Amino acid sequence: MLLNQELTCITSMKLFSLLSALILIGAVFPAHGQDKDSYEVYLVKLGWHSTLVFKVSDINTEDWPEISRWNHYRYVHVGWGDEAFYQSSDDLALLAVRAVLLPTQSVIRIAGFYSPPEEYFGKNRSMVRLRISSFKYSLLIQEISGCFLRDEENQIISSIDYGHPEQFFLSCETYHFFRNCNTWMAKRLRAAGLPMRKRLILTSGQLLREADRSKSLMQCNEE
């Protein structure tokens, strides 16, 4: 009787040890597809414009349903600007003046690519790499998704007048001097909880400097 009790006790201890080890392994090596604690976002300077870069597999379709269209790419970069100026190579000076002085239709640009952002845009391209919490990342994606103009069936609408309907989609916001591509980017980042202190950001240079300052501030707060 006593021997049976000892064997039962030893067996229970072994099972407990095995269960503890399995729990530890699960904590150290999360299951594939498990949510991350944080995600990387790149902010890239493209001359006057700026763009945000996301890894496609990091984006939840509940936050942005249409991202599934770009599932065959590894990354997407997302920008915003005046519909005509952003897509045209003709009469840029005239289009720029028009875009600045008059409220105009805006578009969101989505372009997919495969190679790492540093390689795709070039090592000499100014960029800031941000790491933000999963909660702020979700807010940022929802912010972008909420800026599309949608039809009666809640589908995003392509910009069809300038020959790039697969990359440019109508936005529900108008473009003007005090709401340009860089103020739009700053607003999205601020709404996602990034400490973008400066309220009026007009140039891509200002935007990247402020994003870099925000990055340093977030790192200090974490420490």
Secondary structure, DSSP 8 states (H G I E B T S, - for coil): -HHHHHHHHHHHHHHHHHHHHHHHHHHHS--TT---SEEEEEEEEETTEEEEEEEGGGS-TTT-GGGGGGTTSSEEEEEEEEHHHHH--SSHHHHHHHHHHS-EEEEEEEEEE-S-HHHHH-TTS-EEEEEEEHHHHHHHHHHHHTTB-B-TTS-B-B--SSS-TTTEEEEEEEEBTTB-HHHHHHHHHHHTT-----S---SHHHHHHHHHHHHHHHHHHH-
